[in-house]
Amino acid sequence: MAKAEENKNTKPGFVQRCVNFFKGIGRSFKNMFHELKKVSWPSKKELLNYSVVVFVFMIVMGVIIGVFDLGAGALIRLITG
C-alpha cells in the first residue's frame, strides 16, 4: 500500500515530461488544423475590398494623427517660444 501512495506522489522523470510536452505541442497543431478547416475564407473580391478599406482607413488615421502632431508641436513652440 505504501508503494501505491509513493507512485502517485512522485513526479514523472525528465524524459517523460519531455515526451508529454511534445505530445501536447502535436495535439495543439492537430487541433489548429481541424479549426482551420472550419474557417470560411473570403473570395478574391472580398479580400480586395477588405484590403482597400484597411488601406484607406490607415491613410485617414495617418492624416488625423499628423494634423494632431503638427498642432501639438505648434502649441509647444508657442508655449516655450
PyMOL Python script that loads the backbone (N, CA, C, O; Angstrom):
from pymol import cmd

cmd.read_pdbstr("""\
ATOM      1  N   MET A   1       0.824  -1.186   0.000  1.00  0.00           N
ATOM      2  CA  MET A   1       0.000   0.000   0.000  1.00  0.00           C
ATOM      3  C   MET A   1       0.866   1.247   0.000  1.00  0.00           C
ATOM      4  O   MET A   1       0.520   2.247  -0.628  1.00  0.00           O
ATOM      5  N   ALA A   2       1.980   1.192   0.695  1.00  0.00           N
ATOM      6  CA  ALA A   2       2.868   2.346   0.760  1.00  0.00           C
ATOM      7  C   ALA A   2       3.456   2.651  -0.621  1.00  0.00           C
ATOM      8  O   ALA A   2       3.639   3.815  -0.979  1.00  0.00           O
ATOM      9  N   LYS A   3       3.752   1.596  -1.398  1.00  0.00           N
ATOM     10  CA  LYS A   3       4.313   1.808  -2.727  1.00  0.00           C
ATOM     11  C   LYS A   3       3.296   2.464  -3.649  1.00  0.00           C
ATOM     12  O   LYS A   3       3.673   3.299  -4.472  1.00  0.00           O
ATOM     13  N   ALA A   4       2.036   2.118  -3.540  1.00  0.00           N
ATOM     14  CA  ALA A   4       0.998   2.725  -4.375  1.00  0.00           C
ATOM     15  C   ALA A   4       0.898   4.216  -4.091  1.00  0.00           C
ATOM     16  O   ALA A   4       0.734   5.016  -5.012  1.00  0.00           O
ATOM     17  N   GLU A   5       0.994   4.588  -2.832  1.00  0.00           N
ATOM     18  CA  GLU A   5       0.946   6.006  -2.474  1.00  0.00           C
ATOM     19  C   GLU A   5       2.189   6.730  -2.962  1.00  0.00           C
ATOM     20  O   GLU A   5       2.100   7.880  -3.393  1.00  0.00           O
ATOM     21  N   GLU A   6       3.345   6.083  -2.904  1.00  0.00           N
ATOM     22  CA  GLU A   6       4.584   6.697  -3.385  1.00  0.00           C
ATOM     23  C   GLU A   6       4.518   6.949  -4.878  1.00  0.00           C
ATOM     24  O   GLU A   6       4.968   7.997  -5.342  1.00  0.00           O
ATOM     25  N   ASN A   7       3.966   6.012  -5.646  1.00  0.00           N
ATOM     26  CA  ASN A   7       3.874   6.172  -7.096  1.00  0.00           C
ATOM     27  C   ASN A   7       2.973   7.337  -7.477  1.00  0.00           C
ATOM     28  O   ASN A   7       3.235   8.023  -8.465  1.00  0.00           O
ATOM     29  N   LYS A   8       1.925   7.567  -6.713  1.00  0.00           N
ATOM     30  CA  LYS A   8       1.015   8.670  -7.013  1.00  0.00           C
ATOM     31  C   LYS A   8       1.672  10.016  -6.714  1.00  0.00           C
ATOM     32  O   LYS A   8       1.375  10.999  -7.393  1.00  0.00           O
ATOM     33  N   ASN A   9       2.538  10.088  -5.738  1.00  0.00           N
ATOM     34  CA  ASN A   9       3.130  11.347  -5.312  1.00  0.00           C
ATOM     35  C   ASN A   9       4.415  11.685  -6.044  1.00  0.00           C
ATOM     36  O   ASN A   9       4.872  12.826  -5.971  1.00  0.00           O
ATOM     37  N   THR A  10       5.017  10.730  -6.748  1.00  0.00           N
ATOM     38  CA  THR A  10       6.273  11.005  -7.423  1.00  0.00           C
ATOM     39  C   THR A  10       6.007  11.720  -8.737  1.00  0.00           C
ATOM     40  O   THR A  10       5.007  11.469  -9.410  1.00  0.00           O
ATOM     41  N   LYS A  11       6.918  12.610  -9.087  1.00  0.00           N
ATOM     42  CA  LYS A  11       6.808  13.348 -10.345  1.00  0.00           C
ATOM     43  C   LYS A  11       7.362  12.478 -11.471  1.00  0.00           C
ATOM     44  O   LYS A  11       8.242  11.647 -11.245  1.00  0.00           O
ATOM     45  N   PRO A  12       6.841  12.672 -12.687  1.00  0.00           N
ATOM     46  CA  PRO A  12       7.405  11.906 -13.812  1.00  0.00           C
ATOM     47  C   PRO A  12       8.839  12.364 -14.078  1.00  0.00           C
ATOM     48  O   PRO A  12       9.212  13.499 -13.783  1.00  0.00           O
ATOM     49  N   GLY A  13       9.619  11.464 -14.637  1.00  0.00           N
ATOM     50  CA  GLY A  13      11.010  11.770 -14.929  1.00  0.00           C
ATOM     51  C   GLY A  13      11.144  12.797 -16.036  1.00  0.00           C
ATOM     52  O   GLY A  13      10.162  13.176 -16.675  1.00  0.00           O
ATOM     53  N   PHE A  14      12.376  13.243 -16.256  1.00  0.00           N
ATOM     54  CA  PHE A  14      12.666  14.268 -17.254  1.00  0.00           C
ATOM     55  C   PHE A  14      12.234  13.823 -18.640  1.00  0.00           C
ATOM     56  O   PHE A  14      11.616  14.591 -19.377  1.00  0.00           O
ATOM     57  N   VAL A  15      12.553  12.596 -18.996  1.00  0.00           N
ATOM     58  CA  VAL A  15      12.220  12.086 -20.335  1.00  0.00           C
ATOM     59  C   VAL A  15      10.706  12.041 -20.523  1.00  0.00           C
ATOM     60  O   VAL A  15      10.205  12.423 -21.580  1.00  0.00           O
ATOM     61  N   GLN A  16       9.982  11.586 -19.525  1.00  0.00           N
ATOM     62  CA  GLN A  16       8.526  11.507 -19.624  1.00  0.00           C
ATOM     63  C   GLN A  16       7.920  12.907 -19.741  1.00  0.00           C
ATOM     64  O   GLN A  16       6.958  13.104 -20.484  1.00  0.00           O
ATOM     65  N   ARG A  17       8.474  13.877 -19.017  1.00  0.00           N
ATOM     66  CA  ARG A  17       7.966  15.248 -19.120  1.00  0.00           C
ATOM     67  C   ARG A  17       8.220  15.807 -20.513  1.00  0.00           C
ATOM     68  O   ARG A  17       7.374  16.520 -21.052  1.00  0.00           O
ATOM     69  N   CYS A  18       9.372  15.496 -21.105  1.00  0.00           N
ATOM     70  CA  CYS A  18       9.678  15.951 -22.473  1.00  0.00           C
ATOM     71  C   CYS A  18       8.718  15.314 -23.464  1.00  0.00           C
ATOM     72  O   CYS A  18       8.207  15.987 -24.360  1.00  0.00           O
ATOM     73  N   VAL A  19       8.472  14.027 -23.307  1.00  0.00           N
ATOM     74  CA  VAL A  19       7.540  13.326 -24.200  1.00  0.00           C
ATOM     75  C   VAL A  19       6.152  13.938 -24.084  1.00  0.00           C
ATOM     76  O   VAL A  19       5.501  14.187 -25.099  1.00  0.00           O
ATOM     77  N   ASN A  20       5.690  14.182 -22.861  1.00  0.00           N
ATOM     78  CA  ASN A  20       4.377  14.790 -22.663  1.00  0.00           C
ATOM     79  C   ASN A  20       4.322  16.191 -23.256  1.00  0.00           C
ATOM     80  O   ASN A  20       3.305  16.591 -23.824  1.00  0.00           O
ATOM     81  N   PHE A  21       5.409  16.932 -23.127  1.00  0.00           N
ATOM     82  CA  PHE A  21       5.472  18.290 -23.677  1.00  0.00           C
ATOM     83  C   PHE A  21       5.291  18.265 -25.190  1.00  0.00           C
ATOM     84  O   PHE A  21       4.492  19.026 -25.736  1.00  0.00           O
ATOM     85  N   PHE A  22       6.033  17.388 -25.870  1.00  0.00           N
ATOM     86  CA  PHE A  22       5.951  17.329 -27.329  1.00  0.00           C
ATOM     87  C   PHE A  22       4.624  16.738 -27.794  1.00  0.00           C
ATOM     88  O   PHE A  22       4.132  17.105 -28.860  1.00  0.00           O
ATOM     89  N   LYS A  23       4.037  15.831 -27.016  1.00  0.00           N
ATOM     90  CA  LYS A  23       2.703  15.329 -27.343  1.00  0.00           C
ATOM     91  C   LYS A  23       1.693  16.463 -27.283  1.00  0.00           C
ATOM     92  O   LYS A  23       0.794  16.549 -28.119  1.00  0.00           O
ATOM     93  N   GLY A  24       1.843  17.335 -26.289  1.00  0.00           N
ATOM     94  CA  GLY A  24       0.951  18.489 -26.152  1.00  0.00           C
ATOM     95  C   GLY A  24       1.079  19.441 -27.331  1.00  0.00           C
ATOM     96  O   GLY A  24       0.082  19.966 -27.827  1.00  0.00           O
ATOM     97  N   ILE A  25       2.308  19.661 -27.777  1.00  0.00           N
ATOM     98  CA  ILE A  25       2.520  20.526 -28.945  1.00  0.00           C
ATOM     99  C   ILE A  25       1.885  19.894 -30.176  1.00  0.00           C
ATOM    100  O   ILE A  25       1.217  20.581 -30.949  1.00  0.00           O
ATOM    101  N   GLY A  26       2.082  18.614 -30.363  1.00  0.00           N
ATOM    102  CA  GLY A  26       1.483  17.922 -31.502  1.00  0.00           C
ATOM    103  C   GLY A  26      -0.036  17.989 -31.458  1.00  0.00           C
ATOM    104  O   GLY A  26      -0.680  18.185 -32.490  1.00  0.00           O
ATOM    105  N   ARG A  27      -0.608  17.829 -30.284  1.00  0.00           N
ATOM    106  CA  ARG A  27      -2.063  17.902 -30.123  1.00  0.00           C
ATOM    107  C   ARG A  27      -2.564  19.304 -30.470  1.00  0.00           C
ATOM    108  O   ARG A  27      -3.619  19.458 -31.084  1.00  0.00           O
ATOM    109  N   SER A  28      -1.804  20.318 -30.073  1.00  0.00           N
ATOM    110  CA  SER A  28      -2.191  21.698 -30.369  1.00  0.00           C
ATOM    111  C   SER A  28      -2.212  21.951 -31.873  1.00  0.00           C
ATOM    112  O   SER A  28      -3.146  22.567 -32.385  1.00  0.00           O
ATOM    113  N   PHE A  29      -1.190  21.479 -32.582  1.00  0.00           N
ATOM    114  CA  PHE A  29      -1.158  21.655 -34.029  1.00  0.00           C
ATOM    115  C   PHE A  29      -2.286  20.888 -34.708  1.00  0.00           C
ATOM    116  O   PHE A  29      -2.888  21.383 -35.660  1.00  0.00           O
ATOM    117  N   LYS A  30      -2.572  19.693 -34.228  1.00  0.00           N
ATOM    118  CA  LYS A  30      -3.660  18.898 -34.793  1.00  0.00           C
ATOM    119  C   LYS A  30      -4.990  19.622 -34.625  1.00  0.00           C
ATOM    120  O   LYS A  30      -5.790  19.677 -35.559  1.00  0.00           O
ATOM    121  N   ASN A  31      -5.231  20.182 -33.428  1.00  0.00           N
ATOM    122  CA  ASN A  31      -6.453  20.940 -33.192  1.00  0.00           C
ATOM    123  C   ASN A  31      -6.514  22.193 -34.058  1.00  0.00           C
ATOM    124  O   ASN A  31      -7.582  22.571 -34.538  1.00  0.00           O
ATOM    125  N   MET A  32      -5.372  22.828 -34.254  1.00  0.00           N
ATOM    126  CA  MET A  32      -5.325  24.030 -35.076  1.00  0.00           C
ATOM    127  C   MET A  32      -5.713  23.707 -36.522  1.00  0.00           C
ATOM    128  O   MET A  32      -6.478  24.455 -37.131  1.00  0.00           O
ATOM    129  N   PHE A  33      -5.209  22.629 -37.066  1.00  0.00           N
ATOM    130  CA  PHE A  33      -5.543  22.255 -38.439  1.00  0.00           C
ATOM    131  C   PHE A  33      -7.022  21.914 -38.571  1.00  0.00           C
ATOM    132  O   PHE A  33      -7.645  22.244 -39.581  1.00  0.00           O
ATOM    133  N   HIS A  34      -7.588  21.261 -37.567  1.00  0.00           N
ATOM    134  CA  HIS A  34      -9.021  20.961 -37.599  1.00  0.00           C
ATOM    135  C   HIS A  34      -9.839  22.250 -37.602  1.00  0.00           C
ATOM    136  O   HIS A  34     -10.834  22.345 -38.321  1.00  0.00           O
ATOM    137  N   GLU A  35      -9.435  23.239 -36.811  1.00  0.00           N
ATOM    138  CA  GLU A  35     -10.150  24.512 -36.761  1.00  0.00           C
ATOM    139  C   GLU A  35      -9.999  25.283 -38.068  1.00  0.00           C
ATOM    140  O   GLU A  35     -10.939  25.940 -38.516  1.00  0.00           O
ATOM    141  N   LEU A  36      -8.810  25.205 -38.684  1.00  0.00           N
ATOM    142  CA  LEU A  36      -8.599  25.931 -39.946  1.00  0.00           C
ATOM    143  C   LEU A  36      -9.464  25.376 -41.067  1.00  0.00           C
ATOM    144  O   LEU A  36      -9.795  26.102 -42.005  1.00  0.00           O
ATOM    145  N   LYS A  37      -9.832  24.111 -40.987  1.00  0.00           N
ATOM    146  CA  LYS A  37     -10.725  23.534 -41.995  1.00  0.00           C
ATOM    147  C   LYS A  37     -12.133  24.107 -41.887  1.00  0.00           C
ATOM    148  O   LYS A  37     -12.885  24.098 -42.862  1.00  0.00           O
ATOM    149  N   LYS A  38     -12.499  24.613 -40.687  1.00  0.00           N
ATOM    150  CA  LYS A  38     -13.837  25.153 -40.453  1.00  0.00           C
ATOM    151  C   LYS A  38     -13.954  26.623 -40.871  1.00  0.00           C
ATOM    152  O   LYS A  38     -15.060  27.160 -40.946  1.00  0.00           O
ATOM    153  N   VAL A  39     -12.823  27.271 -41.141  1.00  0.00           N
ATOM    154  CA  VAL A  39     -12.825  28.705 -41.446  1.00  0.00           C
ATOM    155  C   VAL A  39     -13.432  28.937 -42.822  1.00  0.00           C
ATOM    156  O   VAL A  39     -13.168  28.194 -43.767  1.00  0.00           O
ATOM    157  N   SER A  40     -14.260  29.993 -42.920  1.00  0.00           N
ATOM    158  CA  SER A  40     -14.785  30.376 -44.239  1.00  0.00           C
ATOM    159  C   SER A  40     -13.883  31.486 -44.771  1.00  0.00           C
ATOM    160  O   SER A  40     -13.924  32.617 -44.287  1.00  0.00           O
ATOM    161  N   TRP A  41     -13.078  31.158 -45.761  1.00  0.00           N
ATOM    162  CA  TRP A  41     -12.108  32.092 -46.307  1.00  0.00           C
ATOM    163  C   TRP A  41     -12.802  33.039 -47.278  1.00  0.00           C
ATOM    164  O   TRP A  41     -13.716  32.625 -47.991  1.00  0.00           O
ATOM    165  N   PRO A  42     -12.380  34.317 -47.319  1.00  0.00           N
ATOM    166  CA  PRO A  42     -13.017  35.262 -48.243  1.00  0.00           C
ATOM    167  C   PRO A  42     -12.609  34.995 -49.688  1.00  0.00           C
ATOM    168  O   PRO A  42     -11.549  34.433 -49.964  1.00  0.00           O
ATOM    169  N   SER A  43     -13.492  35.420 -50.608  1.00  0.00           N
ATOM    170  CA  SER A  43     -13.158  35.296 -52.030  1.00  0.00           C
ATOM    171  C   SER A  43     -12.142  36.382 -52.388  1.00  0.00           C
ATOM    172  O   SER A  43     -11.847  37.256 -51.572  1.00  0.00           O
ATOM    173  N   LYS A  44     -11.613  36.325 -53.600  1.00  0.00           N
ATOM    174  CA  LYS A  44     -10.630  37.320 -54.023  1.00  0.00           C
ATOM    175  C   LYS A  44     -11.236  38.718 -54.016  1.00  0.00           C
ATOM    176  O   LYS A  44     -10.584  39.686 -53.622  1.00  0.00           O
ATOM    177  N   LYS A  45     -12.480  38.815 -54.451  1.00  0.00           N
ATOM    178  CA  LYS A  45     -13.148  40.114 -54.495  1.00  0.00           C
ATOM    179  C   LYS A  45     -13.329  40.670 -53.077  1.00  0.00           C
ATOM    180  O   LYS A  45     -13.065  41.848 -52.834  1.00  0.00           O
ATOM    181  N   GLU A  46     -13.773  39.836 -52.156  1.00  0.00           N
ATOM    182  CA  GLU A  46     -13.942  40.272 -50.769  1.00  0.00           C
ATOM    183  C   GLU A  46     -12.603  40.668 -50.154  1.00  0.00           C
ATOM    184  O   GLU A  46     -12.508  41.661 -49.432  1.00  0.00           O
ATOM    185  N   LEU A  47     -11.579  39.885 -50.447  1.00  0.00           N
ATOM    186  CA  LEU A  47     -10.252  40.169 -49.904  1.00  0.00           C
ATOM    187  C   LEU A  47      -9.743  41.506 -50.415  1.00  0.00           C
ATOM    188  O   LEU A  47      -9.166  42.282 -49.653  1.00  0.00           O
ATOM    189  N   LEU A  48      -9.948  41.783 -51.690  1.00  0.00           N
ATOM    190  CA  LEU A  48      -9.541  43.057 -52.263  1.00  0.00           C
ATOM    191  C   LEU A  48     -10.325  44.198 -51.616  1.00  0.00           C
ATOM    192  O   LEU A  48      -9.755  45.237 -51.283  1.00  0.00           O
ATOM    193  N   ASN A  49     -11.628  44.003 -51.439  1.00  0.00           N
ATOM    194  CA  ASN A  49     -12.474  45.003 -50.785  1.00  0.00           C
ATOM    195  C   ASN A  49     -11.969  45.308 -49.371  1.00  0.00           C
ATOM    196  O   ASN A  49     -11.794  46.470 -49.002  1.00  0.00           O
ATOM    197  N   TYR A  50     -11.744  44.272 -48.601  1.00  0.00           N
ATOM    198  CA  TYR A  50     -11.282  44.444 -47.222  1.00  0.00           C
ATOM    199  C   TYR A  50      -9.919  45.132 -47.185  1.00  0.00           C
ATOM    200  O   TYR A  50      -9.673  45.976 -46.323  1.00  0.00           O
ATOM    201  N   SER A  51      -9.043  44.779 -48.103  1.00  0.00           N
ATOM    202  CA  SER A  51      -7.709  45.377 -48.151  1.00  0.00           C
ATOM    203  C   SER A  51      -7.796  46.864 -48.467  1.00  0.00           C
ATOM    204  O   SER A  51      -7.085  47.668 -47.864  1.00  0.00           O
ATOM    205  N   VAL A  52      -8.657  47.237 -49.403  1.00  0.00           N
ATOM    206  CA  VAL A  52      -8.828  48.651 -49.754  1.00  0.00           C
ATOM    207  C   VAL A  52      -9.384  49.421 -48.560  1.00  0.00           C
ATOM    208  O   VAL A  52      -8.928  50.527 -48.271  1.00  0.00           O
ATOM    209  N   VAL A  53     -10.353  48.855 -47.874  1.00  0.00           N
ATOM    210  CA  VAL A  53     -10.931  49.523 -46.697  1.00  0.00           C
ATOM    211  C   VAL A  53      -9.858  49.751 -45.634  1.00  0.00           C
ATOM    212  O   VAL A  53      -9.786  50.834 -45.053  1.00  0.00           O
ATOM    213  N   VAL A  54      -9.045  48.767 -45.380  1.00  0.00           N
ATOM    214  CA  VAL A  54      -7.987  48.895 -44.372  1.00  0.00           C
ATOM    215  C   VAL A  54      -6.970  49.942 -44.810  1.00  0.00           C
ATOM    216  O   VAL A  54      -6.532  50.753 -43.994  1.00  0.00           O
ATOM    217  N   PHE A  55      -6.586  49.938 -46.083  1.00  0.00           N
ATOM    218  CA  PHE A  55      -5.607  50.891 -46.595  1.00  0.00           C
ATOM    219  C   PHE A  55      -6.136  52.323 -46.488  1.00  0.00           C
ATOM    220  O   PHE A  55      -5.409  53.220 -46.061  1.00  0.00           O
ATOM    221  N   VAL A  56      -7.390  52.541 -46.870  1.00  0.00           N
ATOM    222  CA  VAL A  56      -7.988  53.876 -46.780  1.00  0.00           C
ATOM    223  C   VAL A  56      -8.070  54.311 -45.314  1.00  0.00           C
ATOM    224  O   VAL A  56      -7.788  55.466 -44.996  1.00  0.00           O
ATOM    225  N   PHE A  57      -8.452  53.401 -44.426  1.00  0.00           N
ATOM    226  CA  PHE A  57      -8.515  53.724 -43.002  1.00  0.00           C
ATOM    227  C   PHE A  57      -7.137  54.131 -42.480  1.00  0.00           C
ATOM    228  O   PHE A  57      -7.028  55.084 -41.708  1.00  0.00           O
ATOM    229  N   MET A  58      -6.090  53.424 -42.890  1.00  0.00           N
ATOM    230  CA  MET A  58      -4.735  53.761 -42.451  1.00  0.00           C
ATOM    231  C   MET A  58      -4.331  55.146 -42.938  1.00  0.00           C
ATOM    232  O   MET A  58      -3.717  55.910 -42.194  1.00  0.00           O
ATOM    233  N   ILE A  59      -4.671  55.476 -44.181  1.00  0.00           N
ATOM    234  CA  ILE A  59      -4.347  56.797 -44.720  1.00  0.00           C
ATOM    235  C   ILE A  59      -5.075  57.876 -43.923  1.00  0.00           C
ATOM    236  O   ILE A  59      -4.463  58.867 -43.522  1.00  0.00           O
ATOM    237  N   VAL A  60      -6.374  57.694 -43.689  1.00  0.00           N
ATOM    238  CA  VAL A  60      -7.165  58.684 -42.951  1.00  0.00           C
ATOM    239  C   VAL A  60      -6.611  58.862 -41.539  1.00  0.00           C
ATOM    240  O   VAL A  60      -6.440  59.990 -41.078  1.00  0.00           O
ATOM    241  N   MET A  61      -6.334  57.769 -40.862  1.00  0.00           N
ATOM    242  CA  MET A  61      -5.811  57.864 -39.499  1.00  0.00           C
ATOM    243  C   MET A  61      -4.422  58.510 -39.493  1.00  0.00           C
ATOM    244  O   MET A  61      -4.100  59.263 -38.574  1.00  0.00           O
ATOM    245  N   GLY A  62      -3.602  58.227 -40.499  1.00  0.00           N
ATOM    246  CA  GLY A  62      -2.287  58.861 -40.603  1.00  0.00           C
ATOM    247  C   GLY A  62      -2.405  60.367 -40.742  1.00  0.00           C
ATOM    248  O   GLY A  62      -1.645  61.115 -40.129  1.00  0.00           O
ATOM    249  N   VAL A  63      -3.367  60.815 -41.555  1.00  0.00           N
ATOM    250  CA  VAL A  63      -3.582  62.254 -41.725  1.00  0.00           C
ATOM    251  C   VAL A  63      -4.060  62.869 -40.416  1.00  0.00           C
ATOM    252  O   VAL A  63      -3.567  63.922 -40.011  1.00  0.00           O
ATOM    253  N   ILE A  64      -5.017  62.223 -39.750  1.00  0.00           N
ATOM    254  CA  ILE A  64      -5.539  62.750 -38.482  1.00  0.00           C
ATOM    255  C   ILE A  64      -4.429  62.845 -37.433  1.00  0.00           C
ATOM    256  O   ILE A  64      -4.296  63.867 -36.759  1.00  0.00           O
ATOM    257  N   ILE A  65      -3.645  61.795 -37.295  1.00  0.00           N
ATOM    258  CA  ILE A  65      -2.552  61.804 -36.316  1.00  0.00           C
ATOM    259  C   ILE A  65      -1.510  62.852 -36.692  1.00  0.00           C
ATOM    260  O   ILE A  65      -0.960  63.516 -35.814  1.00  0.00           O
ATOM    261  N   GLY A  66      -1.228  63.009 -37.998  1.00  0.00           N
ATOM    262  CA  GLY A  66      -0.279  64.026 -38.449  1.00  0.00           C
ATOM    263  C   GLY A  66      -0.746  65.433 -38.117  1.00  0.00           C
ATOM    264  O   GLY A  66       0.047  66.270 -37.687  1.00  0.00           O
ATOM    265  N   VAL A  67      -2.043  65.697 -38.317  1.00  0.00           N
ATOM    266  CA  VAL A  67      -2.590  67.024 -38.001  1.00  0.00           C
ATOM    267  C   VAL A  67      -2.487  67.280 -36.502  1.00  0.00           C
ATOM    268  O   VAL A  67      -2.089  68.369 -36.087  1.00  0.00           O
ATOM    269  N   PHE A  68      -2.844  66.284 -35.681  1.00  0.00           N
ATOM    270  CA  PHE A  68      -2.712  66.444 -34.230  1.00  0.00           C
ATOM    271  C   PHE A  68      -1.257  66.688 -33.839  1.00  0.00           C
ATOM    272  O   PHE A  68      -0.979  67.514 -32.970  1.00  0.00           O
ATOM    273  N   ASP A  69      -0.339  65.980 -34.469  1.00  0.00           N
ATOM    274  CA  ASP A  69       1.079  66.134 -34.156  1.00  0.00           C
ATOM    275  C   ASP A  69       1.558  67.536 -34.525  1.00  0.00           C
ATOM    276  O   ASP A  69       2.264  68.175 -33.745  1.00  0.00           O
ATOM    277  N   LEU A  70       1.182  68.013 -35.698  1.00  0.00           N
ATOM    278  CA  LEU A  70       1.565  69.368 -36.098  1.00  0.00           C
ATOM    279  C   LEU A  70       0.979  70.401 -35.141  1.00  0.00           C
ATOM    280  O   LEU A  70       1.660  71.349 -34.752  1.00  0.00           O
ATOM    281  N   GLY A  71      -0.276  70.218 -34.764  1.00  0.00           N
ATOM    282  CA  GLY A  71      -0.911  71.145 -33.826  1.00  0.00           C
ATOM    283  C   GLY A  71      -0.233  71.130 -32.471  1.00  0.00           C
ATOM    284  O   GLY A  71       0.005  72.185 -31.883  1.00  0.00           O
ATOM    285  N   ALA A  72       0.079  69.946 -31.970  1.00  0.00           N
ATOM    286  CA  ALA A  72       0.740  69.837 -30.671  1.00  0.00           C
ATOM    287  C   ALA A  72       2.133  70.450 -30.731  1.00  0.00           C
ATOM    288  O   ALA A  72       2.561  71.109 -29.784  1.00  0.00           O
ATOM    289  N   GLY A  73       2.841  70.237 -31.836  1.00  0.00           N
ATOM    290  CA  GLY A  73       4.173  70.832 -31.989  1.00  0.00           C
ATOM    291  C   GLY A  73       4.114  72.342 -32.029  1.00  0.00           C
ATOM    292  O   GLY A  73       4.945  73.020 -31.425  1.00  0.00           O
ATOM    293  N   ALA A  74       3.113  72.877 -32.752  1.00  0.00           N
ATOM    294  CA  ALA A  74       2.954  74.333 -32.817  1.00  0.00           C
ATOM    295  C   ALA A  74       2.594  74.890 -31.445  1.00  0.00           C
ATOM    296  O   ALA A  74       3.085  75.949 -31.055  1.00  0.00           O
ATOM    297  N   LEU A  75       1.739  74.180 -30.713  1.00  0.00           N
ATOM    298  CA  LEU A  75       1.357  74.621 -29.371  1.00  0.00           C
ATOM    299  C   LEU A  75       2.562  74.633 -28.427  1.00  0.00           C
ATOM    300  O   LEU A  75       2.730  75.566 -27.642  1.00  0.00           O
ATOM    301  N   ILE A  76       3.392  73.604 -28.506  1.00  0.00           N
ATOM    302  CA  ILE A  76       4.593  73.536 -27.660  1.00  0.00           C
ATOM    303  C   ILE A  76       5.544  74.678 -28.020  1.00  0.00           C
ATOM    304  O   ILE A  76       6.105  75.313 -27.127  1.00  0.00           O
ATOM    305  N   ARG A  77       5.736  74.950 -29.326  1.00  0.00           N
ATOM    306  CA  ARG A  77       6.608  76.049 -29.744  1.00  0.00           C
ATOM    307  C   ARG A  77       6.045  77.394 -29.248  1.00  0.00           C
ATOM    308  O   ARG A  77       6.806  78.278 -28.854  1.00  0.00           O
ATOM    309  N   LEU A  78       4.721  77.541 -29.271  1.00  0.00           N
ATOM    310  CA  LEU A  78       4.084  78.772 -28.814  1.00  0.00           C
ATOM    311  C   LEU A  78       4.281  78.957 -27.316  1.00  0.00           C
ATOM    312  O   LEU A  78       4.533  80.070 -26.853  1.00  0.00           O
ATOM    313  N   ILE A  79       4.166  77.860 -26.552  1.00  0.00           N
ATOM    314  CA  ILE A  79       4.323  77.943 -25.097  1.00  0.00           C
ATOM    315  C   ILE A  79       5.777  78.201 -24.713  1.00  0.00           C
ATOM    316  O   ILE A  79       6.054  79.040 -23.855  1.00  0.00           O
ATOM    317  N   THR A  80       6.707  77.484 -25.344  1.00  0.00           N
ATOM    318  CA  THR A  80       8.116  77.582 -24.966  1.00  0.00           C
ATOM    319  C   THR A  80       8.830  78.707 -25.694  1.00  0.00           C
ATOM    320  O   THR A  80       9.938  79.073 -25.303  1.00  0.00           O
ATOM    321  N   GLY A  81       8.234  79.268 -26.736  1.00  0.00           N
ATOM    322  CA  GLY A  81       8.871  80.236 -27.632  1.00  0.00           C
ATOM    323  C   GLY A  81       9.097  81.543 -27.052  1.00  0.00           C
ATOM    324  O   GLY A  81       9.627  82.431 -27.720  1.00  0.00           O
TER     325      GLY A  81
END
""", "prot")
cmd.dss("prot")
cmd.show_as("cartoon", "prot")
cmd.util.cbc("prot")
cmd.orient("prot")
